[in-house]
Amino acid sequence: MESALATKGRKNLIGLSRAELEAELAGLGVERFRARQLWQWIYHRGAVSFRAMSSLSARLRDELAERYTLARAEPARDQRSLDGTRKWLLKLADGNLIETVHIPEKDRGALCVSSQVGCTLSCKFCHTGTQRLVRNLEAGEIVGQLLLARDAIGEWPSPEDGRMISNIVLMGMGEPLYNYDNVAKALRIVMDPEGIAISRRRITLSTAGVVPQIRRAGEELKVNLALSLHAVRDELRDVIVPLNKKYPIAELIAACRDYARLNPNRRITFEYVMLKGVNDSPADAKALVRLIRGIPAKVNLIPFNPWPGAPFECSDERAIRAFAEIVMNAGYHAPVRTPRGRDILAACGQLKSDSLRRRASARAKEVAAPAIG
Ligand code: SAH
């Protein structure tokens, strides 16, 4: 495999749309149907080297290898939780670090993908929120997380019904709707039936509530929507999800109603992190069901996952059960999300790539070699 380090001067083809890939090959004077073959090699077979592409002529393979690469991000760390959850710390070509998490179930599995390096939202209960945003991820860096996970798990060629990676959740680091264009481009690649071919029904985009982009995603992407609600009163949500000051609850719920209208037969997931004594009272539960009345929805109750220095505690089991019961009695599914990968800080809201701290400490020690390795 061409390593990420050996890519200097060569363009990475991962993340190009089909049209862009065709244009790239047309520039070399290569027929259009070859672009389709190349696409299948990359996204259906998971080829990491042009040399292996046996349906292309030797000359074309050489030419491609000279100009292009299919390099994935480098796994700087690969951790496994006792419950089977696996977390990769990935080093991007520019040295920035992101995390990707695989959550296996008995007969399926979800890959939790990051959309940004860090995050700008600063939700008070989220570890990633304490990290400064470095930048948006490119489409290729988003798709690349999936390719790398498939490489590591050995799930190539793309199976018709993926077992280990059957679902994608955009619930990693970052706010996907603040990186709309790249996320949309990446999802189109992921959904392409001649490649990875994961259907929109198996993709969930989670947002803290960027209202204008929720509407756009509802029209253009039509994936499952998860809304990180977490509070039912603006006074509280303003504090724990500061984005609420820009897009308050009433606007958010209106956008969800629009999304539901545009995507009938689809339920919106409202995510609600259970914070002891903060948002977990029976009155909150009642207000929640009033708020979402009429929206085809389920409510995902997420026990708060602690992280070093976090200013919250997880609600008691009893409080969570009482909350869930009120929501269920109103006719909504209210599963309590089992925390996965807590022991390796891979659970919801625990991701933080430490890129700044690590780089700073490497500088302090005057280490010339890369800080991670
Ligand atoms: N920015 C997007 C994507 C992040 S998804 C969003 O806000 O939806 C991560 C999910 O985990 C969100 O619902 C988030 O609110 C939740 N979360 C964050 N920190 C958490 C924590 N410490 N414990 C449990 N859930 C948390």
Residues whose N, C-alpha, C, O or C-beta is under 5 A from the ligand:
A	BS01	SAH	F125 C126 H127 L170 M171 G172 G174 E175 P176 S206 T207 A208 S228 E271 V273 I302 P303 F304 N305 C348 G349
